[in-house]
Amino acid sequence: MLFFAIKGGWISEKLLVYREWLRSKTWSYLKQKRKESAILRKTTDQDIVKLFTGRIEHQDVASPFLNQYVNPVLALIWGMMKFLIRW
């Protein structure tokens, strides 16, 4: 992303985001919001994970490389991750 930020001329904005992420106030805010969200939550992680896939789909441009090489690797990784999530 830094390469694209430099190329696109928005590196200063990107660095400001990184600086904001390093502030303890940001982490405190996120922690509080996660607690609030957990109270409202109605769906379990297991139910959400059932909807995930180990493929990159619906691309604007079809890619044989993506279909033949990337998606099988992602499917394998996702299969292992699902096994770990269940435990």
C-alpha positions as protocol buffer text, in pm:
chain_id: "A"
residue {
  index: 1
  type: MET
  ca { x: 0 y: 0 z: 0 }
}
residue {
  index: 2
  type: LEU
  ca { x: 286 y: 238 z: 69 }
}
residue {
  index: 3
  type: PHE
  ca { x: 403 y: 200 z: -289 }
}
residue {
  index: 4
  type: PHE
  ca { x: 59 y: 292 z: -421 }
}
residue {
  index: 5
  type: ALA
  ca { x: 32 y: 578 z: -172 }
}
residue {
  index: 6
  type: ILE
  ca { x: 361 y: 722 z: -297 }
}
residue {
  index: 7
  type: LYS
  ca { x: 264 y: 666 z: -659 }
}
residue {
  index: 8
  type: GLY
  ca { x: -84 y: 811 z: -609 }
}
residue {
  index: 9
  type: GLY
  ca { x: 36 y: 1113 z: -413 }
}
residue {
  index: 10
  type: TRP
  ca { x: -153 y: 1033 z: -94 }
}
residue {
  index: 11
  type: ILE
  ca { x: 139 y: 915 z: 118 }
}
residue {
  index: 12
  type: SER
  ca { x: 91 y: 1193 z: 375 }
}
residue {
  index: 13
  type: GLU
  ca { x: -267 y: 1079 z: 442 }
}
residue {
  index: 14
  type: LYS
  ca { x: -150 y: 718 z: 469 }
}
residue {
  index: 15
  type: LEU
  ca { x: 117 y: 812 z: 724 }
}
residue {
  index: 16
  type: LEU
  ca { x: -142 y: 1004 z: 926 }
}
residue {
  index: 17
  type: VAL
  ca { x: -352 y: 688 z: 945 }
}
residue {
  index: 18
  type: TYR
  ca { x: -54 y: 488 z: 1066 }
}
residue {
  index: 19
  type: ARG
  ca { x: 19 y: 752 z: 1330 }
}
residue {
  index: 20
  type: GLU
  ca { x: -342 y: 739 z: 1449 }
}
residue {
  index: 21
  type: TRP
  ca { x: -324 y: 359 z: 1482 }
}
residue {
  index: 22
  type: LEU
  ca { x: -24 y: 393 z: 1713 }
}
residue {
  index: 23
  type: ARG
  ca { x: -208 y: 613 z: 1963 }
}
residue {
  index: 24
  type: SER
  ca { x: -323 y: 442 z: 2283 }
}
residue {
  index: 25
  type: LYS
  ca { x: -643 y: 651 z: 2272 }
}
residue {
  index: 26
  type: THR
  ca { x: -735 y: 479 z: 1945 }
}
residue {
  index: 27
  type: TRP
  ca { x: -687 y: 133 z: 2096 }
}
residue {
  index: 28
  type: SER
  ca { x: -893 y: 227 z: 2404 }
}
residue {
  index: 29
  type: TYR
  ca { x: -1172 y: 351 z: 2179 }
}
residue {
  index: 30
  type: LEU
  ca { x: -1167 y: 31 z: 1970 }
}
residue {
  index: 31
  type: LYS
  ca { x: -1169 y: -186 z: 2281 }
}
residue {
  index: 32
  type: GLN
  ca { x: -1474 y: -5 z: 2416 }
}
residue {
  index: 33
  type: LYS
  ca { x: -1659 y: -28 z: 2084 }
}
residue {
  index: 34
  type: ARG
  ca { x: -1585 y: -401 z: 2059 }
}
residue {
  index: 35
  type: LYS
  ca { x: -1738 y: -451 z: 2405 }
}
residue {
  index: 36
  type: GLU
  ca { x: -2048 y: -258 z: 2300 }
}
residue {
  index: 37
  type: SER
  ca { x: -2078 y: -461 z: 1981 }
}
residue {
  index: 38
  type: ALA
  ca { x: -2044 y: -789 z: 2168 }
}
residue {
  index: 39
  type: ILE
  ca { x: -2349 y: -703 z: 2378 }
}
residue {
  index: 40
  type: LEU
  ca { x: -2560 y: -647 z: 2066 }
}
residue {
  index: 41
  type: ARG
  ca { x: -2433 y: -949 z: 1879 }
}
residue {
  index: 42
  type: LYS
  ca { x: -2689 y: -1211 z: 1778 }
}
residue {
  index: 43
  type: THR
  ca { x: -2483 y: -1436 z: 1547 }
}
residue {
  index: 44
  type: THR
  ca { x: -2199 y: -1664 z: 1654 }
}
residue {
  index: 45
  type: ASP
  ca { x: -1859 y: -1678 z: 1487 }
}
residue {
  index: 46
  type: GLN
  ca { x: -1934 y: -2031 z: 1373 }
}
residue {
  index: 47
  type: ASP
  ca { x: -2247 y: -1915 z: 1188 }
}
residue {
  index: 48
  type: ILE
  ca { x: -2056 y: -1635 z: 1017 }
}
residue {
  index: 49
  type: VAL
  ca { x: -1762 y: -1858 z: 923 }
}
residue {
  index: 50
  type: LYS
  ca { x: -1998 y: -2096 z: 743 }
}
residue {
  index: 51
  type: LEU
  ca { x: -2054 y: -1819 z: 487 }
}
residue {
  index: 52
  type: PHE
  ca { x: -1684 y: -1766 z: 412 }
}
residue {
  index: 53
  type: THR
  ca { x: -1507 y: -1916 z: 112 }
}
residue {
  index: 54
  type: GLY
  ca { x: -1145 y: -1986 z: 31 }
}
residue {
  index: 55
  type: ARG
  ca { x: -1169 y: -1834 z: -316 }
}
residue {
  index: 56
  type: ILE
  ca { x: -1146 y: -1495 z: -479 }
}
residue {
  index: 57
  type: GLU
  ca { x: -1462 y: -1472 z: -688 }
}
residue {
  index: 58
  type: HIS
  ca { x: -1665 y: -1219 z: -885 }
}
residue {
  index: 59
  type: GLN
  ca { x: -1365 y: -1044 z: -1031 }
}
residue {
  index: 60
  type: ASP
  ca { x: -1417 y: -785 z: -1304 }
}
residue {
  index: 61
  type: VAL
  ca { x: -1161 y: -964 z: -1519 }
}
residue {
  index: 62
  type: ALA
  ca { x: -1130 y: -1342 z: -1531 }
}
residue {
  index: 63
  type: SER
  ca { x: -783 y: -1466 z: -1449 }
}
residue {
  index: 64
  type: PRO
  ca { x: -663 y: -1820 z: -1534 }
}
residue {
  index: 65
  type: PHE
  ca { x: -371 y: -1769 z: -1293 }
}
residue {
  index: 66
  type: LEU
  ca { x: -615 y: -1685 z: -1014 }
}
residue {
  index: 67
  type: ASN
  ca { x: -834 y: -1985 z: -1089 }
}
residue {
  index: 68
  type: GLN
  ca { x: -553 y: -2237 z: -1139 }
}
residue {
  index: 69
  type: TYR
  ca { x: -301 y: -2132 z: -874 }
}
residue {
  index: 70
  type: VAL
  ca { x: -423 y: -1874 z: -624 }
}
residue {
  index: 71
  type: ASN
  ca { x: -770 y: -2011 z: -548 }
}
residue {
  index: 72
  type: PRO
  ca { x: -652 y: -2368 z: -478 }
}
residue {
  index: 73
  type: VAL
  ca { x: -390 y: -2236 z: -234 }
}
residue {
  index: 74
  type: LEU
  ca { x: -646 y: -2010 z: -67 }
}
residue {
  index: 75
  type: ALA
  ca { x: -892 y: -2301 z: -44 }
}
residue {
  index: 76
  type: LEU
  ca { x: -628 y: -2515 z: 126 }
}
residue {
  index: 77
  type: ILE
  ca { x: -538 y: -2238 z: 373 }
}
residue {
  index: 78
  type: TRP
  ca { x: -905 y: -2169 z: 444 }
}
residue {
  index: 79
  type: GLY
  ca { x: -967 y: -2541 z: 505 }
}
residue {
  index: 80
  type: MET
  ca { x: -693 y: -2543 z: 768 }
}
residue {
  index: 81
  type: MET
  ca { x: -823 y: -2223 z: 924 }
}
residue {
  index: 82
  type: LYS
  ca { x: -1176 y: -2362 z: 953 }
}
residue {
  index: 83
  type: PHE
  ca { x: -1035 y: -2665 z: 1134 }
}
residue {
  index: 84
  type: LEU
  ca { x: -853 y: -2438 z: 1381 }
}
residue {
  index: 85
  type: ILE
  ca { x: -1154 y: -2212 z: 1434 }
}
residue {
  index: 86
  type: ARG
  ca { x: -1371 y: -2508 z: 1537 }
}
residue {
  index: 87
  type: TRP
  ca { x: -1143 y: -2581 z: 1828 }
}
